Amino acid sequence: MKVGFIGLGQMGSAMAANLLTAGHEVTVYNRSRDKAEALAGEGAKVAATVEDACGGEAVFTMLAHDDALSAVVYGDGGVLANLGKGAVHISASTISVGMSERLTKEHAAAGQRFVAAPVFGRPEAAAAAKLFVAAAGSPDAIEVVTPLFEAIGQRTFVLGEEPKAANLVKLSGNFLIASVIESLGEAMALVEKGGVDRHAYLDLLTSTLFNAPVYKTYGGLIADRKFKPAGFTAPLGQKDIRLALAAGEALNVPLPLASLLRDRFLTLLAHGGEELDWSAIGALAAKDAGLVE
């Protein structure tokens, strides 16, 4: 397929590279052109503008937040004004439910199609084409872009015809991951303060009842206290919890644990954690317990 890709951070660069490996014709755009140029050697065409990336059957956006997405979607040079009739905009990042609803309506009004397809997985999973894709949109649009999902991930879960369903699921998933990070940090601080080696404790957990990737990945980061370089930064984690709370408020669903997590992220950011991985909230319990400064 002829596809555009806008947003070449750690995740986007890896995803675009895998689309190229799968044989798709990919035009890439990034605000910092050097990240786009890095993919030229792998066969990508480098777009000078957002408009130049919108000439294919589909265009991915992989951007940090709603504001960044709005900046490339709207205006005369944006995706909405330049994507062809019947072409598909695939939003692969974590955005608000409200933004997804807005894009669904506006693309339909422009004769285009919108598919929400946020992904689960850290940069190493993106590089290995092992992401999990949570997709929602019209069946015809999903069918068209399924080969693209197969190029970037190990499995696609279709969650319905309303794109916002995929965004809600993604927010709920990130809420669950953050909950695991916080609880792991607290449990590790407890046993370490009691004289138990935290790495031995993690080995017990992940070899028995908690033998799951989320515990292994984030437990390892917390046990090693290795939060740089960030695979997913703390400000992005805080943003996702804020969006989960907003979704809960819109649906009249109390999320008391999410409120706690919001405050934990704000504590981390208040102490200079902007460049740390979001798993660094798991170290706050050790600090509170006097185990680290």
N, C-alpha and C positions, 0 to 999 in steps of 0.2 A: 504493500500500500504506500501511497504518497502521504506522508504525515509530517506535521510540524510539531516542534517541542519547545515550549517556552518555560524557562526556569531551570537553570543548570547548577543547582547546589549539589551536595553530595548525593542525594537521592536522584535528582533529575538527570545528572550526568551519567550515572550508572544505568538508569532506565533507557535513556536515549542510546547509549552504547549497545545495549542488548537489542533494541529495535533494529539497529544497524546490523548486528550480528545475525539476526533472523532474516535479513534480506530486504527490509523495508527501506524506502527512500525517505530519508529524514532531513528536514531543514530545521536548524536549531537557532534559537534566539535567547540571548541573555543580556541583561542590562550591562554587565561587565563583559565586554566582548572576548576577553582572553579565555573565559571558560567555554565559549562557543568554539573558538579557534582550536582549542585542545581536542575537539572531536572531529575537526576537519581531516586529520590524518587517518581517521577510522572510516571516512567516506561521507561524513555529514556535509551538507551545504550550510554555509553560515549566512543567516539573514541579517541584514543591516537594520531592519525595523520589525516590529510585531506584524505589520501588514504582510511583509515578505514571507512570514512563516505560516500564513493562513491560506495558501493556495492549494492545499491537498484535500483528501477525503476526510481527514480528521486533524485536530490539533490538540495536543496535551498542554495543560497548564499544571506546573508543579511549583507553587509559590507559597510563601511562608504564612500568609494571613489574608483576610478579606481585603484589606486596603491594597496590598500588592496585586491581588487578583483584579480588583476594580481598575487599577492603573493600566493594566494591559487589555482589559475587556472593552472599556468604554472610550468614547472619543472617535474622531474620524480615522485615526490610525490604529484603532483597537480591533480585537477579535470579532466583536459583534458586527462591526461595520464592514469587515473584509472577508469573513468566512463565507464560502459559497453556499448556495441553496442546497439543502439536504445534507451538507457536511456536518460532522459531529465535533462538538467541543467536549473533551474529556477532562474533567477537573479531578486530578489525582491527589491533591493535597487535602489537609484537614481544614475545612472552612465551616462557617456557621450554617445552621439549618436555614436561617432566613436568607442568606446569600444564595444558597442552592435553590430556594423557591423562586427568588428573583430571576436568576439565570435561566431556569426552566421556562418561565413565562416569556422572557425577552428573546430567547433563542427561537422559541416557537413562533413568536410574532414576526421574526425575521426570516422564517422559512428554514431555519436550521434545527439541529437536534442537540440536546444536552444530555450527557451521561456523567453522573457522579461516580467516581471510581477511586476513592481513597485507598491507600495501601497500608498493610500492616507489615512491619519489618524494618530493621535498622539498615544503615548503609552497606554493611557487609552482605546482607540478604539481597539488597538491590543489585549489588555487583554480581552476585551469583545467580541472578534471575530466579530467586526463591521467595519473592514477595507473595503475600496473599492479597488478592484484589477483592474489595467489597464494592460491588457494582449495582447500580440501579438506573433504570431509564426505560424507554420504550423498547419492546422486544426487537423491533427491526434495527434500532440503533445499536443495541447490545450485540446483535448478530454480526453487524458490520465490523465492530471493533474488537470482537473476541480474539482474532488472530494477534492483535496488538497486546492484549492481556496475556495471551499465551507466551509471548516473547519476553515479558518482564516478570512473570510470576509462575509459581508452581500450582496455584489453584485459584479459580475465580468463583466467588459466591454471588449469585444474582439474588438481590433482596427485594425486588419488586419493580413496578413501573414508574414510581415516583422517585426521582433522583435524591430527594431529601432523605429518604430512608437510609441510603448508604452513608450519608453524612452523620446522621443520628447514631448509626451503629458504630461508625469510626470514633465519634466522641465518647460513646459509652465504653468502647474498648480501651481508649487511652485513659479514661477514668479508672478502669480496672487495673491497668498496668501501674498507674501512679499509686493506687491503693496497695498493690503488692510491694512496690518500692518502699513506701512508708512503713508497712508492717514488717518487712524484712529488716529495715534499719532499726526499728524498735526491738525486735527479737534478738538481733545480733548484739545490740548494745547491752541488753539484759544479760545474755550469757557471757559476754566478754567481761562485763563488770564482775561477774561471778567466777571468773578465772578460766573460762572455757575458750580455747582457740577458735576464732571466728571462722577460719578456713575449714577446720575439722567439723565445726557445726554445719557449715554449708554443705560439706560432703555428705553428712548424714541426711540433711533435708532432701537434697537432690538425688540421693540414691534410694530414697524410700517413698514417702507419701507425696513429695513435692518434685517429682521427676518430670519437670515441664520446662520448656525453653525459657519462659519468662523468669522463672526462679533461677535457672542456671545463668542466664545472661546478666540479669540485674543483681543477683546475689554475688556473682563474681566481681562486678564493678564495685559494689559496696564493701565486700571483704577486702579487696585490693585497695580501696579508697582511690580509685583511678577514675577521675572525672574529666580528664583532658587527654586527647582532644575530644570534644563533644560530638557524639553521633546524632544527638537531638538535644538542643540547648534548653536550659532552664526557662528562659523567657517563652519559648514555644510550648513547653509543658504547662506553664502558668496560663498561657492563652487558651490551651485546649480545655483546661479545667474551668476557666471562665465561660467558655462556650457551652460546656456541658451543663453548668449551672443555669445559663440563659435558656437552654433547651428545656431543662427541668421546670423552670419558672413558667415558660410558655405552655407547658403541658400540665401544670399543677402537680408536678412530681417532686416532693422534697428530696434533696440529696445532701443529707447532713455530713456524710463523710467527704463529699466533694468540697463542702465549705471548709472543712479542716485542711484539706489538701491545698486549697487556694491560699490559706494562711501560711502553710508550710513553704509553699513556693515564694510567697511574699517575704518571708523570713530569710530564705536563701538569697533572694535578690537584694534585700536590704543590707546583707553582709557581703555584697560584691560578687555574687555568683552568676553574673550575666553570661559569662563565657564557659560555664561548667555544663556538663551533661545533666539532663534533668534527673538522673539517678542520684545526684548529689543531695537531694532532699533526704535520701536514706542515711546520710551521714549526720543529719541534724540531731538525731537521738543520741549518737555517740558524743557529740559536743555537749548536749544537755546533761549527759551523765558524767561529764568531766573526763572522758577518755581521750579526747583530742581538744586542742585549743581552737 
